[in-house]
Amino acid sequence: MKAPAAPPPAGGPCALHLLHVGSMDARLIGLSIERHWTRSVHLVSTLADAQVVLVDCDRPGIDAALESVAGNPRIGIVYYAFHPRDHATRFHPRPVLGKPLNLESLPATLAQARADASRLIAAAAPRSQQPTHQTPPTPHHASPPPPRAGSPAPLGQGVMDEDERDFCGAMDDLPLTPTGALPDKLFFEPDDYLIGRLHRALAQATASGRPQIISGLPRLIGIQPRPQPLCITAFRENHLRPLAMTQLPEATGRIVSTVIIDDASGALTHSAAEDFLWNTAAWAARGRLPAGTNPYLPVRLRAWPNFTSACATPHALRIAALWTRTPASPVDIATRLGIPHRYVFSVYSAAHFANLLDARIEPDQIVTAPPPTVPPVAERQARPSILSRILRKLRDAV
């Protein structure tokens, strides 16, 4: 989706520094700036050159990141989060945007944050000559005590690198057994993303036997049902992945039937539909589950994904190895492997849209490993050891 070019602000392009943003979001924002906002926004690599910073509230370590701008009142701050209302009070009056970012309105928000910071500095200038009396911080602002030495970290709270956050988000684990309503942020609505359009297009192409095209996108994406389902596209991965992670407007992505998908120029890429939908779903999910999923319901992977073409999220090979052998719920798989739940949820979402999940599991198919059998004490002592038998023979021979 193309974002309209924003008009240049009065003070020239806004210098934006991505202070606390994941690598995938950074690539998406950088791509949008390069294509549409060069007159209104430009990225800077250092905090000293920044007029506005962008901060992701959902990423760990936000307090440490904010300390770096605490002494720079000239810098405007824009926050964003999956649930902005949860952070609005803490960061008031700074704006807290919702995820996914609305890339069309972001330049205006950045320009407003720069203007607000300038006004605050101007208002504080007359009072800067007056002596100030600093008061010690109240206990309300004190940092939380560090965890006790030796105490185990909660499951799923380990340090993640950039790729893990981009693929699997940063959500907490669920209880091991259902205890009530599940959090809304655990789920995503597939129809709001490209994966929902692709899934419907594949179903229509398979049912009708005719190729289907998703219209309204900057480049071609089509489904060829025969001889085997293929996804044909002019997108490259560096453009397709940000598109898959962004919510699409309702009017974008209408499915249109066609007679043939012409590739006379040879510029289109052909991929197995299973691999293409796996990747698109994993990029959209980011550690979440499709709306309506029961994370405590046992399922099984019908077959291994083709990891030579399908992206391997963290621990995906371990998850696939266990899940192809043992029917289990996503929560149970994560517990058995000792990994964060979001890693398994990412594989579940990808496998669901790649049609690799089998939910028709009978109760007697859920096999648990039997405990090791130990012979009774009397049985173990009934037969003497070979050493005692030799000693007895020697004693009897004397």
N, C-alpha and C positions, 0 to 999 in steps of 0.2 A: 504494500500500500504506500503510495507516494504521499509525503507530507508537503503541504503547500509552503513555499518559501516565506519565512517570516520577514517583515520589514526591518531594515536596520535600525537599531535603537539610536536615541539622540546622542549618547556618549560613545558611539562606535560599538564594534562587536563585543559581546560579553565574554570575558575570560573565564572559562569554566575549568575547574579541576575536579576530577573524579576521585574524591578523597577516600570513600569507603564503599566501593562498588565492585561487584563481581566481574570477572573477566568477560563473561558472556554479555552482561549488560553494557560493559565498556565498549565491546565491539559493536553492539547494536547502536549505541548512542553515537559512537564515532562515525559509523556508516551513515547515519542520518545527517550528521553535521556536514560530512563531506559532500553529500548529495543535495541537501536542501537549505542548510542554515549558514553557509559560509559568510554571509553578510551580517548575520545577527549573533552568531556564537562561534567561538574558536576554543579548542582544547589547549590547556597549558599543562606542562608536566610537573611543575613545582607549585607548592603552596604559596611561595613568595610572589608569584606572578598572577595569582588567582584573584578574581573579584567575587566569584560565587563558587561554592563547593556543593557537591551532590553526595548524600549520605544514605546508605541502605540500612534502615533500622532493623532488619531481620538478620543481618549478618553478625556473628559473634565479634566481640572486641570493639563495639561502637563507642564505649566510654573512653578507651584509650585513643581512638581516632579523634574524638571531640576535644580532647585535651590539647591537641596540636593547634586548634583554631581558637582556644579559649582566650588567648591574648591578642587576637586579631579582630577587633570589632568592625574593621572596615570590610571584612569578608562576609557576604551574604551566605546563608545556609538554606538548602532545600533538602528536605527529607522525603523518603518514600518507603512504603511498607505494604504488605498484603492487607493489613487491617489498620488503616491510618487513624481511626478513632481511638485505638488503644494507645497511641503515642501523641495524640494532639495536645493533651493537657501537659505532658512533660515538656514538649518542645514549643509550646505557645510563646510568642506569636509567630514562630517560624512556620512556613507551610509544610504539611505532610501530605504528599500525594499518594494515590493508590497504585497498586501493582495490577497488571502490567502498566508501565508508564504510558501516558497519552503523549506520543511523540509530536503530535501536531501542536499541542498547547504548551509543551515544555519550554520553548524559547521565551515565550511571554512570561512564564513563571520565573525563569532565571533573571530576566530583565527587571521584574518587579522586586525580587530579592536583592538585587544590586542596588536598586533605588532606595529600598527600605534601609539598607545598611548605611547608605550615604546620609539619609535623613537623621538616623540615630547619632551618627558622628557629629553632624552639624548642630543637633540639639544639645549634645553633651559638651560642645566646645566652650560656651560661656561658663560652665560650672567647673571646667578643668583647672581654673586658677584657684579655686577654693580648696582649703585643706580637707582632706577626706579622712574619715575615721573608719578603719577596717575593723570589722567584728569577726571574732572567730567563727568558723562554720558550726552550724548546729548539728546535733546528731542525726538529723533527718538526711543530711547530705553526706554523711560518712559512708565510706566504702564498705561493702559487705565483708565480713571476716573471711579469710581464706579457708578452704576446706582443711579439715584435720589431716595430719600426715598419716598415710596408710589407709585412709578411707577410700573405698572404690568409687570411681567416677560412674555416674548413671549411664546406663546403656544408651549409646547414641550421642554422647556428649564429648567424644574425642575430638582432637584437632583435625580439621579438614583442610585440604588444599583447594585451590581455585576450581579445578575441574570437578571435584566432588560437590562443591556448593552449586556450581552451574548445572550439574546433572540432577542432583538430588535435594537441593534446598537445604534447610537447616531446622526442620521441625523436630519437636520432641517425640519420643516413643510413646506408644499407646500402652495401657495396662495389658497384662498378659491374658486377662479374661475380661469380657464386657462388663462395664460398671455403669453405663449410662449413655447419654447422647454423645456422639462423636463430634469433634470440633469441625466447623465448616471449612477451615483452611486446609483440612486433610484432603478435600476433594476438589476436582476441577470439572467444569462442564465441557465435554468434548465438542459440542456444537458451537462453542465460542471460538474454537481454534481450527486451524487447517486440518488437523487429524479428523475432526468430525466430518468435514466435507469429503475428505479422501475416503473415509470408511463408507459413507453413503454412496459415493461414486463407484467404489469397488463392488458394492452390493448390487447396484443398478446395472453395471456392466456385466456382472456374472449372470444376473437374471435374464437380461435382454440379449446378451451375446454381442452387443454393439459397443464401440468405444465411447467413453465419456470424457468430457473436458470440464475443468473447473474454470469458469469465466470470471472476469473482473480482477485478475491478478496481474502484476506487472509482466510476468512471463508465463509461458505455457506449462500447465501440469495436466496430464491426461492419463486415463486408464485404458489399456488394451487388454481385453479379456482372453484372447485366443492367440496361439495355442495354449499358453499359460498366462495368468494375470501378470501384466507388466505395468510399471509406472514410467511414463515418458515425460521428461521435463527439460526445459531450457535453463532452469535454475542450477547454479553451482552451490555446493554445500555452504560456503561462507555467506550466501544470501538466503538459502533455504532455511538454515537453522534459526536465524533471528525471526524470519517470517513464521516458522512453526511455533515459536515461543510467544508470539504476540496475539492478543485477541483480535479477531477480524470483525468489522462491522457486519450487520445482518445482511446488507445488500451486496456484500462482497462474497464471491465464491459460489455463484449459482452453478448447478450441475447441468450441463448441456450435452445431449446425445449428438454424435457425429458419425459419419460414414467411415472415415479414415483419418488417422493422425499422420499428416504429411511430414516426412523427415527428409525431403529431397536435398536439403543443404548438409545433412549429416551433422548438425550442430546439437542435436538432442541427445540426452543421456537416457539409456534404458536400464531399469533396475527391476529385480523381482519385486512384486507387490508386497510380499511378506517382509522383505528387508526394508523397503521404503517406508511402509507403515510403522514398522518397529522403530525406526529412527525418528520419524515425525512424532510419534506418540511419546517417546522418551524425552525429546526436547520440550514438548508441551507440558508433560507431567511434572518434571522437576521434583520428584520424590512424592508426588501426590497420587491419589487414586481416582479413577473415573467416578463421577457422581452415581450414587446408587450401589456402590461396591460394599460388600460386607467383608472387612479384613479378617474376620474370624471364621470364614467359611472355607473348608478344605477344597482345594483345586489341585490340578497337576499339569505340568508342561507335557504336551503330547510329543514334542520333539525338540531337539537342540536348535536354537537359533543359529543362523549362518553368521558367526562372528567375524568372518572375513569381510562381510559387507555390512552387517548390522553393528551398530556402535555398542561397545561393551562398557556399561556403566560400572562403578565400583562394585567389586565382588560378584559381578554378573556370572562369571564362569562357575564359581562355587555354588551360587544359587541355582543355576541351571543343572549342575551335576546332581544336586540333592533333589530338586523338584521334579526331575524326569523320572526318578526312582520311587519317590515317596509322595503320595497325596497329603497335603498339609495346607493350613491357612498361611497367608503372608506373615502374620504375627508369629506363628509357630516356626516357620522357616527362619525368620530372623533370630528367634530365641535359640534354636538349635545351632545356628552358625555363630551366635554371639556377635552379631553386627547390628547397626542401627536399622530400625524398621524402614526408614525412608529408602534405603538401598533396595530392599525387597519390593517396596511399593513401586519403584521406578521400573523394575523388571516386570512386575505384574501388569502395569499399564501398557508397556510396550508389547508384551506377549498377548494381551487381550485384543489389541487392534491388529496384531499380526495373525490372529486366529490360531494361536498356539496353545491356548488354555483349554483344558477339559474340566468342566465343572460337574459332570455327571459322575460323581463318586459315590459308590455305595458304602454304607458304614463298615461292612466287613472288608473293604479294600484298604482302609486306613490301618496300616500295619505298624505296630510299634515293636521295637526290638525287645525280645524277651530277656528277662534278667538271667545272668549266668547261673547255671545249675551247679550246686555244690552238694556232693554226696553226704549223707548223714555221718555223724561222728562214729556211730557204731560200725557203719559199713567201711569207713576209712581204716578203722582199727582192726577189722576182721582179718585182713591179710597182712602179715608182718612184712617188714621190709626185707630186701635181699641180704642186707648186712646182718640183721638179726638171725636170719635162717642159716647163714654161714657160721656164725658164732655158735649157734645151737648144735650144728653138725660137729664142729670141733670139740665142743664140750662133751657131747655124747660119745665121741670116739676115744676119749681118754679112759 
